[in-house]
Amino acid sequence: MSNREHLRLIGVPVGSKIRLAEFDPALDPLQREQLLAYGLSVGHPLEVLQQSPLTVVLCDHVEIALEHAVASDLWVEKLPRHAP
């Protein structure tokens, strides 16, 4: 991606507070719709709970498990320390 601040979700350390920056164009449109239905929308704050064997994020008090192939198609940015 052109923005160096964006990281793939798959590489973000456990415990990180992040926000979804964008969906990779390679992500299947149906998969994108499913993620949106789960509450994973651009700009939404998340917390990384686990990276193995699946990526698990906390989104609005709901834990969402993602396969690594999906997590690698999600671009995120770290939240400032003072952000909720």
N, C-alpha and C positions, 0 to 999 in steps of 0.2 A: 504494500500500500504506500501511497505517497507520504502519508503522515508518519514521521518517525516515532511519534508518541504512542502510536497504536501497536498493540502486541496481540499475538494470537492467544486466545484463551487457554489453549493447551499448554502454553509455556509460563503461565502466571503462577507464582508460588501460593501454596495453601495459606489461608489467612488474609490474603490481599483483598482490599476493598476496591472495587472497580466499577466501571459503567460500560455498558455495551455501546461501542462506537459505530460499528457497521457490520453488516453481513457481507461475507466475501461473495463476489459474483459467481463463484463456483458452487455455492450452496444451492441445492435443489429447491426450486420455488415451493414445492409442497412441504418440504422440511421447514422452510422459512415460515410458512403459514402456521405450521404446528407450533413452532417456537413462539410466534406472536400470540397464539392462543394460550400458551402457558405463561404469558406475561413478559417474555424476553423481547423487549422493544428497545430501539435505539435510544440512548440516553438514560436507560433504567439502571439504577445502582444494584450491584450484586456483590456477594462475598464468596470467594472460592473456599469451599469446605474440604475438597479432596481432589486429587489428580490421578489416583490409581485405585482400583483397576479402571474406573470410569472417572470422568470429570464431574464433580457435583458442585453446584452453585446454590446459594441461598438467594431467593428472589421473593420479596414480600412475605417472609416467614414460611415460604414453601421451598423445600429442597428439590432441585431438578437435576437428574442424572443425565449426562450426555456422553454418547460414544466419542472416542477421541477424533474420529473422522469429522464429526459435527463440530466439536470444540475447536478444531483447527480452522474451521471456516467462520469463526466468530472473532471479530477484531474488537479489542477492548482498550480502555485507557484507565490508568490509575486515578483514583479520586484524590483530591487534596486531603491532607491530614485532618483538617477541620470539617470536612464534609460528613454528613450522616452515613 
